[in-house]
Amino acid sequence: MASVTINGTVKVIGETQQISDKFSKRELVITETGGQYPQHIPVEFVQDKTSMLDPFAPGEEVTVTCYVNGREWTGKDGVTKHFLSLKGDRIERRGAAAPTSRGASHATPPPPSMADLPPADGEDDLPF
């Protein structure tokens, strides 16, 4: 499966749809304005990934990582059609340091300072 990254503005966040006992999905539409005309790109988040969209709202600038899925279907009339979909894997606010997953934010601890180091008394446990 090919992975793509899309940068844009959240246009629509759909409600979670329970398709069956074992399958749920939720659609996100991102507006990408990089070309001559704005592109409104639907991305489908499924199963446990549907809740990743909870902390987001229309108008926010985001980066979405998704997988490109293609499938073939032949109708009763014998005509074969091909379909393409984007399955969301990750979403983060533009400029965010780490991906947002299920609304959790993880702060990075600061690096140790000199005050955090043990006192230098000439004795240490290093073998050299």
C-alpha positions, 0 to 999 in steps of 0.5 A: 500500500502506498502512503501519502501525506496531505496538508490542508484545512479541515472542511468536514468531520463526519459522524462515526457510522456503525456499518456492522457489529465489527466495522465503523468508519468516519469521513474527514474532508480536507481542503488542499489549496496548493494548485490552481483550484482548491481540492476537497479530499475525502479521507476515511478513518476506520475502526479504532482510528475514528476517535482520532478525529475527536479533537479536531474542528473545521477550519484547522490546518492539519497534516494527514497521513493516509494509505491509498487503497484500490479495488476492483468490482464487477457488476452483474452486467459484467462491467468491471469498475475500479475504485480508489479510497484514502484510509486515514492513519494519522492526523496532526495539527500543522506545526505540531511537534508530535502526531495527535492520537486519540486526543492525547498530547505527550509532552517531551521532558526537558533535557537534564541540566547541570543541576541534575547531574551527580556531584563530581567528586573524582570517584565514579563507576565508569570502567575507564 
